[in-house]
Amino acid sequence: MKHVFFDLDGVLLDTHPWVMESYRIAGAIPPDDILSREGDPWLIRSFGVREAKNVHIMKNNQYLGFIENHALPYTSAFNVAMHLITAGHEVSVLSGAPKGTMKILRDRDHRWSMFNMLRDDIKTHDKMYFMQELAYKFDDITDAYYVDDQTYGIKLPSDWKFIHYRGEDEMTLYDKIMNVHVDR
């Protein structure tokens, strides 16, 4: 059995346009590569600490509104995740999306409840720590993968594999997971 952890934004859902528009509505002009900018203080440089926090809160609220009220922009990676789940693999989502995102997704589409674990509001550093802890506590997790569209801060347990998702079609991504294709 494989254990596969997916990121959400830019991987399972193509939310880039929503993230961009959410920042714009909140009064910020985000960089085009916003989904790969976690940890970059661009918002603080633009607004200062206090106002950046307010803009971020407004952005998160707008993002949650998009998730709740618009057609969900599923990607090929979502279909691969569904196939892996129905084949009996353990598939989870670890996402930096705003708190409440996963509840909205579960409420809107029953397929989200098929995932082994859904966690939102968890930044890359904390995802890596969480997966290190899993590897330490459960030494039977040997065939594990993390799929993300960005490479910043990826530090997986030594025997886990990273797959850099770049919008591949379903068969290509599925083959990467099943054939142990590793991106380093």
N, C-alpha and C positions, 0 to 999 in steps of 0.2 A: 504494500500500500504506500502510495506517495502522500506526502504532506505538502500542500502548496498554499502559500500565502500570497495574496494579491494586494496591491495598492488599489485605490479607488479612482481618484482623479487622474485622467489621462490613460488609465489602464482598463478598468471595467466600464467606466463611463467617460465619454468624451465631453468633459465639463469645462474645457479650456475657455470656450466662448462665455459661459456663465460666470466663471471666475473673473474674467476680464471685465465683463459688464457689471458685475457686482461691485468691483473696485471703482469703476467709473461712476456708478450711481452714488457710491459713498464719497465721491469727490476726489479720488486718486486716479492717476494715469499709470497703470501697471506696466512693467516691461513685458514684451511679447512672450518671453520665455518664463513667465510667472510660475508655472508648475515645477520648474527646476530651480527655483530661487529660495527654497526653504532655508532659513538661517541667514539669508541676506537681508541686512537692515535697510533696504531701499525705502521702506515706508517711514521708518524713523528719520532717515536722512531728509526725506521730503517734508515731514510734518512735525518732527520732534516727538519725544516719547509719549507725552500725554495725548496729543491729538492723534498720533498714529494708533494708539489703543482704541480711541473712539471710532476712527475710520475702519479699523479691523472689525470691530463689533458690528458696525453698520454693514460692512461687506458680508460678514457671516450671516446676518439676518436676511440679506438679499439672496445670498446663495441658497439658504434653506428654502426660501420662497420659490426659487427656480426648481429645486429638487421636488418640492411638494406640488407645484402647479403646472409643470410643463412635461411634455413627453420625454421620457428618459432616453438619453442618447447612448444606448448600449453599443459596445465595441465587439470586435471579434473575440477579444479576451474573455468577455462575459460568457459567450457561447462555449468557449473552451472550458471555463470554470464549471458550467452546467454539465458538460460532458464528463468531466473528471468526477464530479459529485455522483452522477448516475452510474458511473463505473465503479463506485465504492471507495474513492480516494477521499482523504480529509482535506477540505478546501476552506480557507478562512480569508477574511478581509481585515487588513490593518490599514487605517486611513487617517491622514491628517485633516480630513474634512471636519467642519464644525460639529460640535457636540449636538446630537439629535438627528444627524444625517441618516444613520443606520435605522433608527426607529421609523423615520419617514419612508425609507426604501422598503422596509418590511411591511409597513402598512399599505403601501401602494402596489406591491408585487410580491405574491407569496413565494416566488423563487428565492428571494433573499433569505427566507427562513431556512432554506436548505443548506446554507453555509454552516460549517462547524462552529465558526466564531465570527462575529462582526464587531469591530471596535473602531470608533471614530475618535477624533480629537487626540490622536497619538502621533507625535512628530517622529521623523526618521530616527533620531538618536534613541528615542524610547522604544521604537519598533525593534531596533537592533538589540537593545538590552533585553527586551521581552523574549526575542527569539534565542538569545544566548542562554537565558534562564530556562527556556523550554528544553534546549539541547542538554543542559546540565541536569535538570530534574528527570527528564525522560530519555534515557540513553537508547531507547528503542526507536526513537525518531532518527532514522538514518538516511531515509530517502526524502529529503526536504528541499524545497525550492522557494525562492522569493522572487516575485515578478513585479517590476516597477519600470516606469518610463524615464526615471532619472537615476543618476548614479551617485549623487552627492551623499556622502555619509554612510554608504553601504558597507557594513562590517559584519558579515554573517559568521555563524559558527563554522569551524574549519571544514567540516564535511558537508555543509549545506551548499546549494548551488544558486547562483544569481542568474536570472534571465532578464536581460534588458529589453523591455517591450518597446517596439518602435512602430506600432500599428500594423504588424504582420497580419496576414490572413489567418483564419482558424487553423488550417492544416499545418502551416509553418510553425505557429506557436505551439500547437499540440505536439508536433514532432520534437520541438526543442525540449519540451518537458518530458516526453516519454523516452526520447533517445539520449537524454542526459547531455544535451548541448549546453555548454556553459559559457556565459559572457563574463569576461574578467576585465 
